[in-house]
């Protein structure tokens, strides 16, 4: 499609790289994911947070600027994911131990 001013579809206000259609679809997708996470159980929310940690690390480190050093953009998500997985495994192990100790009490009152 050729526009009257000779511009291409990349500069279109509706369909371009920063167009309203793309922004709206991304907003709807983000809202749908947020609702799904909120409606899920605590275990699923914990796992989603661990999977979102690399994205948050890159966003915090890069500050959404193109001048961030690429090794940091490669290492930061890997470290964030590994750290999140370690914390998640330890936390869920602790929850299992607490649940197991609660089950062995036999329901006796003190």
C-alpha positions in Angstrom: 0.0 0.0 0.0 1.4 3.4 -1.0 0.3 6.4 1.0 -0.3 9.8 -0.6 2.9 11.3 1.0 4.9 8.4 -0.3 5.4 6.8 3.1 5.2 3.1 3.6 3.3 1.0 6.1 6.1 1.3 8.7 5.2 4.9 9.3 1.4 4.3 9.4 -0.2 5.6 12.6 -2.4 2.5 12.8 -0.3 -0.4 11.5 3.2 0.9 11.9 5.8 -0.3 14.3 4.5 2.0 17.0 0.9 2.1 15.7 -2.3 2.0 17.7 -3.2 -1.5 16.5 0.1 -3.0 17.8 -0.1 -1.0 21.1 -3.7 -2.0 21.6 -3.1 -5.7 20.9 -0.1 -5.7 23.3 -2.2 -4.0 26.0 -5.0 -6.6 25.6 -2.5 -9.4 25.7 -0.8 -8.0 28.8 -4.2 -7.6 30.5 -5.2 -11.2 29.6 -2.0 -12.6 31.0 -2.4 -10.5 34.2 -6.0 -11.8 34.7 -4.9 -15.4 34.1 -2.0 -15.0 36.7 -4.3 -13.4 39.3 -6.9 -16.2 38.9 -4.4 -19.0 39.1 -3.2 -20.7 42.3 -0.3 -19.6 44.4 2.0 -22.3 43.0 1.4 -21.1 39.5 1.9 -17.4 40.5 5.2 -18.3 42.0 6.4 -20.0 38.8 5.2 -17.1 36.7 7.2 -14.7 38.8 10.3 -16.8 38.4 9.8 -16.9 34.6 9.2 -13.1 34.6 12.4 -12.4 36.6 14.7 -12.4 33.5 12.5 -9.9 31.7 12.5 -7.7 34.8 16.3 -8.0 35.1 16.8 -6.9 31.5 14.4 -4.1 31.9 16.0 -2.8 35.0 19.5 -3.2 33.7 19.0 -1.8 30.2 16.5 0.8 31.2 15.0 0.2 27.7 17.9 2.0 26.1 19.9 0.5 23.2 23.3 1.4 24.7 23.4 -1.4 27.3 26.4 -3.7 27.1 25.4 -7.0 25.5 27.3 -9.3 27.9 25.2 -7.8 30.8 22.1 -8.3 28.8 23.0 -12.0 28.4 24.2 -12.7 31.9 21.6 -10.8 33.9 18.6 -12.9 32.7 20.5 -16.1 33.2 21.5 -15.2 36.7 17.9 -13.9 37.5 16.4 -17.2 36.2 18.9 -19.4 38.0 18.5 -17.4 41.3 14.7 -17.5 41.0 14.7 -21.2 40.4 16.9 -21.8 43.4 14.7 -19.7 45.6 11.6 -21.4 44.3 12.9 -24.9 44.8 14.0 -24.1 48.4 10.7 -22.3 49.2 8.5 -25.2 47.9 10.7 -27.7 49.7 10.1 -25.7 52.9 6.3 -25.7 52.2 6.4 -29.5 51.7 8.3 -30.0 55.0 5.9 -27.8 56.9 2.9 -29.7 55.4 4.5 -33.1 56.2 5.2 -32.1 59.8 1.7 -30.9 60.2 0.3 -34.2 58.9 2.4 -36.2 61.3 0.8 -34.5 64.4 -2.2 -36.9 64.1 -4.6 -34.1 64.7 -4.1 -34.2 68.5 -4.8 -31.0 70.3 -2.3 -29.6 72.8 
